[in-house]
Amino acid sequence: MTATTLRTIYKQLVPSAIRDAVRPLKDPLGLYVSHVIRQKSNCEVMSGPFKGMKYNKMDNTHPLWLLGTYEMEIHPAINLLQSFEFDQIINVGAAEGYYAVGMCLLYPKASIYAFEAQTDTLHPTISKLASENLVVGRIEIIGVCRPSDLNKLLEKETKKSLLIMDVEGAEVELLNKSKVRGLDRTAVLVELHDMFVPDCSKIIYDRFKTTHKIEKYTTRPRTLNDFPFKTFTIPSWLTKQAVLNFMYEPRFSKEVTHQDWFLMLPLLR
């Protein structure tokens, strides 16, 4: 009997309330550190450009959001972007709304568009996070993003636009100047997915190298110096690595150990 079959039987026989109750027992160390982080952070992002963003009413908040170490490699890029003004910020692949809401807080005058394909599961989460941070009326939440959607948003030459994208390889289709007008004058922060689309980074770089200044950012190991509070003493029974793991996305522990991003700023603004 396979592990998948056993999980299926377990879900069929054991009520969800009981499964939820016993789930923390699988990782008591993780439960302890998560509790400490939630308490010390007061359920607010503790560091990085979105410091102060609230997660008090959110379910299943990953500690790395509260620590502010989520994709901290591109914190310098976001900080650099704050030296520019934007009329609209388009977040394609908005997921749970971390960037859509975060940028809404950084740019109180900008219009925010959050594209997320998982409408049933993630749109309510984005709305809840926006409500928690009192920006619910400023974010337009939309489903799948197509080139025609970007064309519509980028067609006005007078608008200064920022495009933040994480779409698991679909960036090759969307960041295509032959399909999307206005990309030449749009600032872009894109997560690259060569693991899904071969030569993805090269394709994007070649398309934008003559119109944009391109800066690459790459994953780096976390250290205890990245931990945003210094009053936390690691108990003797808790390993240093267990603490460090809370500053990584779960995917970096198994599937992906390397990730690149491009920040592309138009040469003519």
Secondary structure, DSSP 4 states (H G I P E B T S, - for coil): --HHHHHHHHHHHS-HHHHHHHGGGG-HHHHHHHHHHHHHHTTB--SSTTTT-B-TT-SS--HHHHHT-TTGGGHHHHHHHTTS--SEEEEES-TTSHHHHHHHHH-TTSEEEEE-S-HHHHHHHHHHHHHHTT-GGGEEEESS--HHHHHHHH--TTS-EEEEE--TTTHHHHS-TTTSTTGGG-EEEEE--TTTSTTHHHHHHHHHTTTEEEEEEE-----GGG-S-S-PPPPTTS-HHHHHHTTS-GGGGTT-S--EEEEEEES--
